[in-house]
Each structure stands twice: as structure tokens, then as C-alpha cells.
Amino acid sequence: MANKAIIAGSTGLIGSKLFHILLHEPFYDEVLILVRKKINLNHKKLTQLVVNFEQLDSYADAINGHALFCCLGTTNKKTPDKVVYRHIDHDYPLHLAQLALKNGVEQYHLVSSIGANAGSSFFYPKTKGETEADIQQLGLPALHIYRPSMLVGDRQEQRPMEKTLIAIYKVIDPLLSGSWKKYRSITDEAVAMAMYKQSTKNNAGTFIYESDQIKQLS
């Protein structure tokens, strides 16, 4: 039976790693990426669908298959307006999950963040927590939520502060043990590989993976 994967956010740090893994691993026969503009890549497995995320219902018929991977997200630098920020980080993933449920997609994989908490008084963890909670309420057959800590990888855009943090984490990572291990930095490749591997299993229910668990799964 042919397996189809859908990726939203295939040009981001984790999404781009996941994208290439899915193209080269034999489990998936088709990889559909939802993009704002086409990328310059041809592959026998690859299908590109240019979408307006404000009109996702217009592309509902394409949202079908074995697994949908949501790697969408923005940053304060790109999106300083908190209303728009929440729209991207909460509304888009939720809408995709609703379409996945309606069309019988077997699995939904969501990239969230360490510290996600709907009850937080801080905007970022609160938004991530609310996104998790609202998607969980849909009753998807298999929901996998990944909460990576500080991400290490080659980003397209320059982030000087992040480079400084990565250097700091190289020093403090070995000091974080026990319940603090989940705060160690993690590579984009580790998250992407964990997502792929979990998608090849037929586990039903809701699963939340903290950063240290993601490393083990990868």
C-alpha cells in the first residue's frame, strides 16, 4: 500500500531536514509539500502544491494520506505583531489538523516547543500550549507532539543572538542531567529523524515527546 506524507513548513530548519529524509527513505512513495512558492527541486516522489494558507479549505482534497507533518512557525523578528504571530503558530496548524481529521489522515505530527503551556503568562509558551491543547481536542487517531529545546542547525537567516546561545549551550549541555536533560540543545536532524521514525509505526493515541526523549527516538 502506497504511503503519502504531507509537510507544511518544508523550508524551515526542521521541515527541510525532514523533507530530505522522507524523499530518500523508502517508507514513503509520495511527499507532498505545501509551499507559498515552488522550490527548485525535482524528485520522482515530490509533489509541490502552492497554497495560500489563508484559504486552506481550497486545497482540502490534497490533504490526505498516511501522515501530515506540521513544521510551521515564525519568529518575533519576522512577525513582531502578536496577532499575526498567533495566527501562523496556532491557527494554521489547527486548521491543517481539522482537514487531516476530516480526510482520514492516519497521523498528525506537530513541532511544538519545550515549555509549551497553555496556562503560561508568557506569549510564546502560551501560544504553543494552546495550539497543542486545541489540536488534542480534535480527537485525531494518532497525534505526535515534539517539544525540542534549543535547536542547533544551519539556518538560512542570520541570528547572531542564537549563535551566542548555541555556544553557551555547548558549555552547559554536559552539566544538565536528570530532569534537566530535556533542556539540552538538540539538532534539527535529530528532531526530523525522530518524526520520521515515529511515523513508520502504527501507534494510536496522543504522544508528547520532550527534547531528551526526541534524542532517544532519533
KOLRO-138618 format. One record per residue (C-alpha): residue number from 1; x, y, z; residue in three letters. Coordinates in nm, 2 decimals, m for minus. Layout:
N
<NUM <X Y Z> "ALA">
...
//
This chain:
218
<1 <0.00 0.00 0.00> "MET">
<2 <0.14 0.34 m0.10> "ALA">
<3 <0.22 0.58 0.17> "ASN">
<4 <0.19 0.96 0.13> "LYS">
<5 <0.34 1.22 0.35> "ALA">
<6 <0.24 1.59 0.36> "ILE">
<7 <0.47 1.85 0.50> "ILE">
<8 <0.37 2.21 0.60> "ALA">
<9 <0.68 2.42 0.67> "GLY">
<10 <0.93 2.22 0.45> "SER">
<11 <1.17 2.52 0.41> "THR">
<12 <1.22 2.57 0.78> "GLY">
<13 <1.50 2.43 0.99> "LEU">
<14 <1.33 2.11 1.09> "ILE">
<15 <1.10 2.08 0.80> "GLY">
<16 <1.38 2.10 0.54> "SER">
<17 <1.57 1.81 0.72> "LYS">
<18 <1.25 1.61 0.74> "LEU">
<19 <1.17 1.68 0.37> "PHE">
<20 <1.50 1.53 0.26> "HIS">
<21 <1.47 1.23 0.49> "ILE">
<22 <1.13 1.14 0.35> "LEU">
<23 <1.25 1.17 m0.01> "LEU">
<24 <1.53 0.93 0.05> "HIS">
<25 <1.38 0.67 0.29> "GLU">
<26 <1.17 0.40 0.11> "PRO">
<27 <0.87 0.41 0.35> "PHE">
<28 <0.70 0.70 0.17> "TYR">
<29 <0.61 0.68 m0.20> "ASP">
<30 <0.49 1.04 m0.23> "GLU">
<31 <0.59 1.35 m0.04> "VAL">
<32 <0.36 1.65 m0.09> "LEU">
<33 <0.49 1.98 0.03> "ILE">
<34 <0.26 2.28 0.09> "LEU">
<35 <0.46 2.59 m0.02> "VAL">
<36 <0.40 2.96 m0.08> "ARG">
<37 <0.62 2.93 m0.39> "LYS">
<38 <0.78 2.64 m0.56> "LYS">
<39 <1.13 2.54 m0.48> "ILE">
<40 <1.39 2.44 m0.74> "ASN">
<41 <1.39 2.07 m0.69> "LEU">
<42 <1.26 1.77 m0.89> "ASN">
<43 <1.23 1.43 m0.75> "HIS">
<44 <1.01 1.13 m0.85> "LYS">
<45 <0.84 1.13 m0.51> "LYS">
<46 <0.79 1.50 m0.48> "LEU">
<47 <0.47 1.69 m0.54> "THR">
<48 <0.46 2.07 m0.47> "GLN">
<49 <0.14 2.24 m0.40> "LEU">
<50 <0.15 2.62 m0.39> "VAL">
<51 <m0.11 2.73 m0.13> "VAL">
<52 <m0.25 3.04 0.03> "ASN">
<53 <m0.26 2.94 0.40> "PHE">
<54 <m0.54 3.19 0.45> "GLU">
<55 <m0.75 2.97 0.22> "GLN">
<56 <m0.66 2.62 0.32> "LEU">
<57 <m1.01 2.48 0.26> "ASP">
<58 <m0.94 2.54 m0.11> "SER">
<59 <m0.68 2.27 m0.11> "TYR">
<60 <m0.86 2.03 0.12> "ALA">
<61 <m0.88 1.75 m0.13> "ASP">
<62 <m0.50 1.72 m0.13> "ALA">
<63 <m0.48 1.68 0.24> "ILE">
<64 <m0.49 1.30 0.25> "ASN">
<65 <m0.25 1.02 0.31> "GLY">
<66 <m0.06 0.84 0.59> "HIS">
<67 <0.09 1.14 0.78> "ALA">
<68 <0.08 1.51 0.79> "LEU">
<69 <0.39 1.68 0.94> "PHE">
<70 <0.33 2.04 1.06> "CYS">
<71 <0.66 2.22 1.10> "CYS">
<72 <0.51 2.57 1.07> "LEU">
<73 <0.63 2.86 1.28> "GLY">
<74 <0.76 3.21 1.28> "THR">
<75 <0.98 3.44 1.49> "THR">
<76 <0.94 3.77 1.67> "ASN">
<77 <1.18 3.92 1.42> "LYS">
<78 <0.98 3.81 1.12> "LYS">
<79 <0.64 3.86 1.28> "THR">
<80 <0.65 4.13 1.56> "PRO">
<81 <0.27 4.16 1.56> "ASP">
<82 <0.15 3.91 1.82> "LYS">
<83 <m0.19 3.87 1.65> "VAL">
<84 <m0.03 3.76 1.32> "VAL">
<85 <0.22 3.55 1.51> "TYR">
<86 <m0.05 3.35 1.68> "ARG">
<87 <m0.24 3.32 1.35> "HIS">
<88 <0.07 3.14 1.20> "ILE">
<89 <0.17 2.94 1.50> "ASP">
<90 <m0.18 2.84 1.62> "HIS">
<91 <m0.45 2.89 1.35> "ASP">
<92 <m0.26 2.73 1.06> "TYR">
<93 <m0.16 2.41 1.24> "PRO">
<94 <m0.51 2.38 1.39> "LEU">
<95 <m0.68 2.42 1.05> "HIS">
<96 <m0.45 2.16 0.89> "LEU">
<97 <m0.53 1.92 1.18> "ALA">
<98 <m0.90 1.97 1.11> "GLN">
<99 <m0.86 1.89 0.75> "LEU">
<100 <m0.64 1.59 0.83> "ALA">
<101 <m0.91 1.45 1.06> "LEU">
<102 <m1.19 1.52 0.80> "LYS">
<103 <m0.99 1.34 0.52> "ASN">
<104 <m0.88 1.04 0.72> "GLY">
<105 <m0.51 1.12 0.75> "VAL">
<106 <m0.38 0.85 0.99> "GLU">
<107 <m0.12 1.05 1.17> "GLN">
<108 <m0.05 1.42 1.26> "TYR">
<109 <0.29 1.52 1.37> "HIS">
<110 <0.34 1.87 1.53> "LEU">
<111 <0.66 2.05 1.60> "VAL">
<112 <0.59 2.25 1.92> "SER">
<113 <0.85 2.37 2.18> "SER">
<114 <0.99 2.29 2.52> "ILE">
<115 <0.79 2.46 2.79> "GLY">
<116 <0.47 2.47 2.59> "ALA">
<117 <0.20 2.56 2.84> "ASN">
<118 <m0.15 2.70 2.77> "ALA">
<119 <m0.16 2.84 3.12> "GLY">
<120 <0.17 3.03 3.09> "SER">
<121 <0.18 3.41 3.14> "SER">
<122 <0.44 3.44 2.86> "PHE">
<123 <0.32 3.47 2.50> "PHE">
<124 <0.54 3.21 2.32> "TYR">
<125 <0.49 2.91 2.55> "PRO">
<126 <0.13 3.00 2.59> "LYS">
<127 <0.07 3.01 2.22> "THR">
<128 <0.25 2.67 2.17> "LYS">
<129 <0.05 2.52 2.46> "GLY">
<130 <m0.28 2.65 2.33> "GLU">
<131 <m0.20 2.50 1.99> "THR">
<132 <m0.12 2.17 2.14> "GLU">
<133 <m0.44 2.17 2.35> "ALA">
<134 <m0.67 2.27 2.07> "ASP">
<135 <m0.54 2.01 1.84> "ILE">
<136 <m0.56 1.74 2.11> "GLN">
<137 <m0.93 1.82 2.15> "GLN">
<138 <m1.00 1.72 1.79> "LEU">
<139 <m0.96 1.35 1.86> "GLY">
<140 <m0.71 1.27 1.59> "LEU">
<141 <m0.64 0.89 1.56> "PRO">
<142 <m0.27 0.95 1.61> "ALA">
<143 <m0.12 1.28 1.73> "LEU">
<144 <0.25 1.31 1.79> "HIS">
<145 <0.38 1.64 1.95> "ILE">
<146 <0.75 1.72 1.96> "TYR">
<147 <0.89 1.97 2.21> "ARG">
<148 <1.25 2.04 2.11> "PRO">
<149 <1.48 2.26 2.33> "SER">
<150 <1.74 2.49 2.18> "MET">
<151 <1.77 2.40 1.81> "LEU">
<152 <2.11 2.36 1.65> "VAL">
<153 <2.13 2.37 1.27> "GLY">
<154 <2.22 2.57 0.97> "ASP">
<155 <1.95 2.84 0.92> "ARG">
<156 <1.92 3.05 0.61> "GLN">
<157 <1.87 3.37 0.80> "GLU">
<158 <2.13 3.52 1.03> "GLN">
<159 <2.06 3.51 1.40> "ARG">
<160 <2.36 3.65 1.60> "PRO">
<161 <2.19 3.60 1.94> "MET">
<162 <2.11 3.24 1.86> "GLU">
<163 <2.47 3.17 1.76> "LYS">
<164 <2.58 3.31 2.10> "THR">
<165 <2.32 3.09 2.28> "LEU">
<166 <2.44 2.78 2.09> "ILE">
<167 <2.80 2.85 2.20> "ALA">
<168 <2.68 2.88 2.56> "ILE">
<169 <2.48 2.55 2.53> "TYR">
<170 <2.80 2.37 2.42> "LYS">
<171 <2.94 2.45 2.76> "VAL">
<172 <2.63 2.39 2.98> "ILE">
<173 <2.48 2.08 2.80> "ASP">
<174 <2.71 1.83 2.98> "PRO">
<175 <2.60 1.99 3.31> "LEU">
<176 <2.23 1.93 3.25> "LEU">
<177 <2.14 1.59 3.39> "SER">
<178 <1.84 1.41 3.54> "GLY">
<179 <1.52 1.61 3.50> "SER">
<180 <1.73 1.89 3.34> "TRP">
<181 <1.84 1.67 3.04> "LYS">
<182 <1.54 1.78 2.84> "LYS">
<183 <1.69 2.13 2.83> "TYR">
<184 <2.00 2.03 2.65> "ARG">
<185 <2.03 2.16 2.29> "SER">
<186 <1.92 1.93 2.01> "ILE">
<187 <1.99 1.92 1.64> "THR">
<188 <1.74 1.98 1.37> "ASP">
<189 <1.83 1.64 1.22> "GLU">
<190 <1.76 1.46 1.55> "ALA">
<191 <1.41 1.61 1.56> "VAL">
<192 <1.34 1.53 1.19> "ALA">
<193 <1.47 1.17 1.22> "MET">
<194 <1.25 1.11 1.53> "ALA">
<195 <0.95 1.24 1.35> "MET">
<196 <1.02 1.01 1.05> "TYR">
<197 <1.08 0.70 1.26> "LYS">
<198 <0.76 0.75 1.47> "GLN">
<199 <0.56 0.80 1.16> "SER">
<200 <0.65 0.45 1.04> "THR">
<201 <0.49 0.30 1.35> "LYS">
<202 <0.12 0.23 1.38> "ASN">
<203 <0.07 0.37 1.73> "ASN">
<204 <m0.27 0.52 1.80> "ALA">
<205 <m0.33 0.79 2.06> "GLY">
<206 <m0.16 1.11 2.17> "THR">
<207 <0.21 1.12 2.23> "PHE">
<208 <0.42 1.41 2.36> "ILE">
<209 <0.79 1.39 2.34> "TYR">
<210 <1.02 1.62 2.54> "GLU">
<211 <1.36 1.71 2.40> "SER">
<212 <1.56 1.43 2.57> "ASP">
<213 <1.30 1.17 2.45> "GLN">
<214 <1.33 1.31 2.09> "ILE">
<215 <1.70 1.24 2.10> "LYS">
<216 <1.64 0.88 2.21> "GLN">
<217 <1.39 0.83 1.94> "LEU">
<218 <1.62 0.96 1.67> "SER">
//
